[in-house]
């Protein structure tokens, strides 16, 4: 296959689920990745990308649908990109996720596995998220079908999600099944109010417009936080909108806003102003309260977060006598959750604001055996730190998707805990890190936990125990 015109491949049979929610087929010893397909589909594929070892493309015609397929429940399926596996039964999703974790640990980690527990599925497969972020756009995204009709189409403003791979395209979302009420009502009310009162939606490409982003956080305590980001301040328009929101939704317990004049949407470096109510909400878990501010990280599936943390604590095998290091502690959720079963817990996290939240969460729950430190993990966690705080019997680590820095792994090996509980949202980087520890630690248990139904994302817990010969 040359490097010229991209071919149209006919009657391709999709064979396997691949990474990032795509499926794959095999063409002339190359792998072909095709989104929005499932194993068993037979389709014509327009190739869009050609590389030495793989191809990418999209469906142009379907000859046969897989027997695995089910009808997606969301009208936005296949466009917004948020729930790529709605066309698969949930039981099949869990099977594929479990297999992906085993494959990664064996193929990348090259480690011997034992005690592989069945994946813990989510009790709720709809309305399971406690946080969603929506983007305003002055022109809604048009689907390929709409464009092909070749008629004049009203490009009304949109509030919804970015189209995958297209930074300036936003799908207008009427009803999102990911978050329970009042999320949909709040978003739709703001859209309607903005249209009726001539508030401009953001033009992402030209960087102008009033309304920019909307974050809605809900909690099991029935509290609701709403954060509206404006590109510039217009006190009268802003005040009228916020007042209207409070009148319409008295259940909003924390209404906040931010003026974000930057080129990107991140709010971590912005001042977020509390307009009404408190500047935080609370989440509860096993009688513990966790304070969540506008910039706080908290697992977005509260029910499954409890399953994840409970299983982490069980695998840690705590007796009440251990010193536990909780690496990448965030707002101290795991640290505070395991504290009652440990002698002391020491948490380390890069973000100073998160560490302040962690300390507040300990105080809120009258937990006195936790200590928290802010700083880059590879700089904070060193031999001097371990000498000062004592050698940990257990290390719990929950790094970001990129995994752990080699210096951190080296220090963990130097510390030599009896057990390491490695929590990960990316089993590929988890497998890479475990391979580096394999000469000294063996995998004793693997526990996948599904946090995000209808997506390819999956969390995994691995218990490592020190090898007796070291």
C-alpha positions in Angstrom: 0.0 0.0 0.0 1.7 3.2 -1.1 1.8 6.6 0.5 -0.5 8.2 -2.1 -4.3 8.4 -2.1 -5.9 6.9 1.1 -7.8 3.7 0.1 -11.4 2.7 0.7 -11.4 -0.8 2.2 -14.4 -2.9 1.5 -16.1 -5.6 3.7 -13.7 -5.4 6.5 -14.5 -7.7 9.5 -13.8 -6.1 12.9 -11.9 -8.6 15.0 -11.1 -7.1 18.5 -11.6 -4.3 20.9 -8.5 -2.0 21.0 -7.3 0.8 23.2 -9.1 4.2 23.6 -12.5 2.8 22.7 -11.7 1.8 19.1 -11.9 -1.6 17.6 -9.5 -3.2 15.1 -9.2 -5.4 12.0 -6.2 -6.8 10.2 -5.4 -5.7 6.6 -2.3 -7.1 4.8 -0.6 -7.8 8.2 -1.3 -4.3 9.3 -3.7 -3.3 12.1 -6.6 -1.1 11.1 -8.2 1.0 13.9 -11.9 2.0 13.4 -13.9 3.9 15.9 -17.7 3.2 16.6 -17.3 -0.5 15.7 -17.5 -3.7 17.7 -16.1 -7.2 17.0 -18.2 -8.9 14.4 -19.2 -5.8 12.4 -18.5 -6.0 8.6 -18.0 -2.5 7.2 -16.4 -0.5 4.4 -13.7 1.8 5.9 -12.3 5.0 4.5 -8.6 5.1 5.5 -7.6 8.5 6.9 -4.2 7.7 8.3 -1.4 5.4 7.0 1.6 4.4 9.0 4.2 1.6 8.7 2.5 -0.7 11.1 -1.1 0.5 11.3 -4.0 2.3 9.6 -6.8 4.4 10.9 -10.2 5.1 9.3 -13.9 5.6 9.6 -17.0 3.6 8.5 -18.6 4.7 5.2 -20.9 1.7 4.9 -22.1 -1.1 7.1 -22.7 -4.6 5.5 -23.4 -6.5 8.7 -23.9 -5.5 12.3 -22.3 -7.7 15.0 -24.6 -9.9 17.1 -22.9 -8.2 20.1 -24.4 -4.8 19.3 -27.2 -3.2 21.3 -29.1 0.0 20.7 -27.3 3.1 22.3 -29.6 4.9 24.7 -28.2 8.4 24.1 -29.1 10.4 20.9 -25.6 12.0 20.9 -23.9 8.6 20.8 -21.1 8.5 18.2 -20.8 12.3 17.9 -19.9 13.7 21.4 -17.3 10.9 22.0 -18.1 10.7 25.7 -19.6 7.1 25.9 -18.0 5.1 23.0 -19.2 1.7 24.3 -23.0 2.3 24.6 -23.4 -0.1 21.7 -22.0 -2.9 23.8 -23.8 -4.7 26.7 -22.3 -3.7 30.0 -21.3 -7.3 30.8 -19.2 -7.3 27.6 -17.6 -4.0 28.4 -16.5 -5.5 31.7 -15.1 -8.6 30.0 -13.0 -6.4 27.6 -11.7 -4.2 30.4 -10.7 -7.2 32.5 -8.9 -8.7 29.6 -7.1 -5.4 28.7 -5.6 -5.2 32.2 -4.4 -8.8 32.1 -3.0 -8.3 28.6 -1.1 -5.2 29.7 0.3 -6.6 32.8 1.5 -9.7 31.0 2.6 -8.2 27.7 4.2 -4.9 29.0 5.0 -5.9 32.6 6.0 -9.5 31.7 5.2 -10.5 35.3 3.6 -13.6 36.8 0.1 -12.9 37.9 -1.9 -14.6 40.6 -5.2 -14.0 42.4 -6.8 -12.1 39.5 -10.2 -11.1 40.9 -13.2 -10.4 38.7 -13.7 -6.7 37.8 -16.0 -4.8 40.2 -18.7 -3.3 37.9 -20.6 -0.1 38.6 -24.0 -0.4 40.2 -25.1 2.7 38.3 -24.3 2.7 34.6 -26.2 6.0 34.0 -26.0 9.2 36.0 -22.9 7.9 37.8 -20.7 11.0 37.4 -20.5 13.7 40.1 -18.8 16.3 37.9 -19.2 17.4 34.3 -17.7 20.3 32.4 -19.5 21.9 29.5 -18.2 24.3 26.8 -20.1 27.2 25.2 -19.6 27.7 21.5 -21.1 30.3 19.2 -21.7 27.6 16.5 -22.9 24.1 17.2 -21.1 21.2 15.5 -22.7 19.9 12.4 -22.7 16.1 11.8 -21.4 14.6 8.5 -25.1 13.6 7.7 -26.2 17.3 8.1 -23.4 18.6 5.9 -24.1 15.9 3.2 -27.7 17.1 3.0 -26.4 20.2 1.3 -29.1 22.5 2.6 -29.0 25.7 4.7 -28.7 24.7 8.4 -29.1 27.0 11.4 -25.7 27.1 13.2 -27.2 28.0 16.6 -25.0 28.4 19.6 -24.1 25.3 21.6 -23.4 24.2 25.2 -22.0 20.7 25.4 -18.9 18.7 24.8 -15.9 19.0 22.5 -15.9 16.7 19.5 -12.9 14.3 19.9 -9.9 15.6 18.1 -11.5 19.0 17.1 -10.7 21.7 19.6 -13.1 24.3 18.2 -16.1 22.0 17.6 -18.8 21.6 20.3 -21.8 19.2 20.2 -24.9 20.8 21.6 -26.1 18.5 24.4 -29.9 18.4 25.2 -29.8 15.5 27.6 -26.7 13.9 29.1 -27.1 10.6 30.8 -23.8 10.8 32.7 -24.9 13.0 35.6 -28.2 13.1 37.6 -30.4 16.0 38.0 -30.4 19.0 38.4 -27.4 18.9 35.9 -29.4 18.8 32.7 -32.0 21.3 33.9 -29.3 23.8 34.9 -27.4 23.6 31.6 -30.6 23.9 29.5 -31.9 26.8 31.6 -28.6 28.7 31.1 -28.8 28.0 27.3 -32.4 29.3 27.1 -31.7 32.3 29.3 -28.6 33.2 27.3 -30.5 33.0 24.0 -33.5 35.0 25.3 -31.2 37.7 26.8 -28.7 38.0 23.9 -25.7 36.7 25.9 -22.9 35.8 23.5 -21.4 32.3 23.4 -17.6 31.9 23.2 -16.0 31.7 19.8 -13.1 29.3 20.5 -11.2 30.0 17.3 -11.4 33.8 17.4 -11.3 34.1 21.2 -14.3 36.3 21.9 -17.8 35.9 23.5 -19.2 36.2 27.0 -20.1 32.7 28.2 -17.2 30.3 28.2 -17.5 27.1 30.3 -19.8 25.6 32.9 -18.9 23.1 35.6 -21.6 21.2 37.6 -20.7 19.1 40.6 -23.2 17.0 42.5 -22.7 15.0 45.7 -24.3 12.1 47.6 -25.1 14.7 50.3 -27.6 16.3 47.7 -25.4 19.4 47.5 -24.7 21.0 44.1 -21.9 23.3 43.0 -22.1 25.4 39.8 -19.1 27.3 38.4 -19.7 29.6 35.4 -16.6 30.9 33.5 -16.9 34.2 31.6 -14.4 35.4 29.1 -14.7 39.0 30.2 -16.7 40.7 32.9 -20.0 42.5 32.3 -21.3 43.0 35.8 -24.9 43.7 34.8 -25.2 40.6 32.5 -23.3 38.4 35.0 -25.4 39.5 38.0 -28.7 39.0 36.2 -27.8 35.5 35.0 -26.5 34.4 38.5 -29.6 35.8 40.2 -31.9 34.0 37.7 -30.0 30.7 38.4 -30.5 31.1 42.2 -34.2 31.9 41.7 -34.7 28.9 39.4 -32.6 26.4 41.3 -32.6 27.0 45.1 -31.0 23.5 45.5 -27.7 25.1 44.3 -25.7 25.2 47.5 -22.5 26.7 45.9 -22.7 29.1 43.0 -19.4 30.4 41.8 -18.0 32.3 38.9 -14.6 33.1 37.3 -13.4 35.6 34.7 -11.1 33.7 32.5 -9.3 35.8 29.9 -6.6 33.3 29.0 -6.4 31.3 25.8 -7.2 28.0 27.5 -10.1 26.8 29.7 -8.1 25.6 32.8 -9.1 27.2 36.0 -6.4 26.0 38.4 -4.5 29.3 38.1 -7.7 31.5 38.3 -9.5 33.2 41.1 -12.9 31.6 41.5 -15.4 33.8 43.3 -18.2 32.5 45.5 -21.4 34.4 44.5 -23.9 32.5 46.6 -23.9 29.8 49.3 -20.6 28.1 50.4 -17.3 27.9 48.5 -17.4 24.1 48.8 -19.7 21.0 49.0 -19.2 17.8 51.0 -19.0 14.2 49.9 -19.5 11.4 52.3 -18.0 7.9 52.4 -18.4 5.4 55.3 -19.3 8.1 57.7 -16.3 10.3 56.7 -16.9 13.8 55.2 -14.7 15.1 52.4 -14.7 18.8 51.6 -14.7 19.6 47.8 -13.7 23.0 46.6 -14.0 24.3 43.0 -10.4 23.1 42.2 -10.5 19.9 44.3 -9.9 16.5 42.7 -12.4 13.9 43.8 -13.1 10.6 41.9 -16.0 11.4 39.6 -17.9 8.2 40.3 -18.7 8.4 44.0 -20.1 4.9 44.4 -17.2 3.2 42.6 -14.7 5.4 44.5 -15.9 3.8 47.6 -15.5 0.3 46.1 -12.0 1.3 44.9 -10.8 2.6 48.3 -12.4 -0.2 50.2 -10.6 -2.8 48.1 -7.4 -0.8 48.4 -7.7 -0.9 52.1 -8.4 -4.6 52.2 -5.5 -5.5 50.0 -3.2 -3.3 52.2 -3.8 -5.8 55.0 -3.6 -3.2 57.8 -3.7 -4.2 61.4 -3.5 -0.8 63.1 0.3 -1.0 63.7 1.6 0.1 60.3 3.2 3.3 59.0 1.6 3.9 55.6 2.9 6.2 52.9 0.2 7.4 50.6 1.9 8.7 47.4 0.0 11.1 45.1 -2.5 11.6 47.9 -4.5 14.3 46.2 -6.9 15.7 48.8 -6.1 12.9 51.1 -9.1 10.7 50.4 -7.3 7.4 50.6 -5.1 8.5 53.4 -8.0 9.5 55.6 -10.0 6.5 54.5 -7.3 4.0 55.7 -6.2 6.1 58.8 -8.4 4.3 61.3 -6.7 1.0 60.5 -3.1 2.3 60.6 -0.7 3.7 63.2 0.1 6.7 61.0 -0.4 7.8 57.4 1.9 10.1 55.6 0.5 11.7 52.4 2.6 13.4 49.6 1.1 15.4 46.7 2.4 17.9 44.2 -0.5 20.4 44.4 -0.2 22.6 47.6 -4.0 23.4 47.5 -4.8 19.7 47.5 -2.6 19.2 50.6 -4.5 22.0 52.4 -7.8 20.2 51.5 -6.3 16.9 52.8 -5.4 18.5 56.2 -8.9 20.0 56.4 -10.5 16.6 55.7 -8.5 15.1 58.5 -9.6 17.8 60.9 -13.2 17.5 59.8 -13.2 13.8 60.6 -11.1 14.3 63.8 -8.3 12.1 62.3 -5.1 12.9 64.2 -2.7 10.2 62.7 -2.2 11.8 59.3 0.6 14.1 58.1 0.7 15.7 54.6 3.5 17.2 52.5 3.3 19.2 49.3 6.0 18.9 46.6 7.3 17.0 43.6 7.3 13.3 44.6 10.8 12.6 43.3 12.1 15.5 45.4 10.1 15.0 48.6 10.3 11.2 48.9 14.0 10.6 49.6 16.2 8.7 52.1 16.2 11.7 54.5 12.4 11.9 54.5 12.1 8.2 55.2 14.7 8.4 58.0 12.7 11.2 59.6 9.3 9.6 59.3 10.2 5.9 59.7 10.3 3.1 57.2 6.8 2.3 55.9 5.4 -1.2 56.2 2.9 -0.3 53.5 3.0 2.1 50.5 -0.1 3.0 48.6 0.5 4.8 45.4 -2.1 6.3 43.0 -0.1 8.2 40.4 -1.5 10.1 37.3 -1.9 8.4 34.0 1.8 8.8 33.1 2.7 6.5 36.1 5.7 7.0 38.4 9.0 8.7 37.8 11.9 6.2 37.9 13.4 8.1 40.8 10.2 7.5 42.8 10.3 3.8 42.0 14.0 3.7 43.1 13.1 5.4 46.4 10.2 3.0 47.0 12.6 0.1 46.5 15.1 1.7 48.9 12.3 2.1 51.5 11.5 -1.6 51.2 7.9 -1.8 52.5 6.5 -5.2 53.0 3.5 -4.4 50.7 2.9 -2.0 47.9 -0.7 -1.3 46.8 -0.5 0.3 43.3 -3.8 2.0 42.2 -3.8 3.1 38.5 -6.1 4.6 35.9 -3.7 3.4 33.2 -2.7 -0.3 33.3 -0.1 0.2 30.6 2.1 2.5 32.7 1.2 0.5 35.8 2.6 -2.6 34.0 5.8 -0.7 33.0 6.4 0.4 36.6 5.7 -3.0 38.1 8.2 -4.6 35.7 10.9 -2.3 37.3 9.9 -3.5 40.7 9.6 -7.2 39.7 13.1 -8.3 40.9 12.1 -7.2 44.4 8.3 -7.5 44.6 5.9 -10.1 43.2 2.3 -9.5 42.2 0.0 -11.1 44.7 -3.4 -9.8 43.6 -5.0 -7.9 40.7 -8.3 -6.2 41.2 -9.9 -4.2 38.3 -12.6 -1.6 39.2 -14.8 0.0 36.6 -15.3 3.6 37.3 -16.6 4.7 33.9 -19.3 2.6 32.3 -19.6 2.9 28.5 -16.0 4.2 28.2 -12.8 2.3 27.7 -11.3 3.7 31.0 -10.7 1.3 33.9 -9.0 1.5 37.2 -6.8 -1.3 38.5 -5.3 -2.2 41.9 -2.3 -4.4 42.2 -0.9 -5.8 45.4 2.8 -6.3 45.5 4.6 -8.2 48.2 8.4 -8.2 49.0 10.1 -11.3 47.7 11.5 -13.4 50.5 14.9 -13.8 48.7 15.6 -10.0 49.0 
